[in-house]
């Protein structure tokens, strides 16, 4: 597999990490199609390192405030989501390791986003406190360890239950991804890094650059449109992807 194909995979990771569709699923399927020598799921997880750096850079002021203990509500939110999602994600990944990415997971994400759109349209609010909201989002992020289950889609759905403004929903969803991705990256550095060739590393740069650009576009875009329409559009995209996968099989 040549460098161009790896760059394509990095580009896909940088774009799909932030939209409510499983980037891991998209990259794994593309890697299989492009005949990557590595396990497709491992390849997808490897490229998460690029979008991890993108999230750190794009939200560097938030992370600076966290490190300097200046934003205690955000620190508490991230601590709860990490304490819930990391052990749950590890347990789920052990049971679902290398699980087939099915149309059912895409459809499930679509249903969650459909409910998100409905809640936004009807202005339904569950009056959840931030601690409960963080715990729910953490649980959903933990289950996103299942290959093909969208992390951003599930956490956007969970965070929408609290009546937060759209910009904050996306911001918190993307910020809370960092500890989870950092943990999986550390695992690969310790146990899997030797299987990756030098030709793959430029793909991380593509993932990083595409990740920053996509983050910027999405955060600006969602502030200008009806969030219900945003969720509905990606819900329909998930259902379409599930239908295509069923037809291909």
Secondary structure, 3 states (H helix, E strand, C coil): CCHHHHHHHHHHHHHHCCCCCCHHHHHHHHHHHCCCCCCHHHHHHHHHHHHHHHHHHHCHHHHHHHHCCCCHHHHHHHHHHHHHHHHHHHHHHHHCCCCCCCHHHHHHHHHHHHHHHHHHHHCCCCCCCHHHHHHHHHHHHHHCCCCCCCHHHHHHHHHHCCCCCHHHHHHHHHHHHHHHHHHHHHHHHHHCHHHCCHHHHHHHHHHHHHHHHHHHHHHHHHCCCCHHHHHHHHHHHHHHHHHHHHHHC
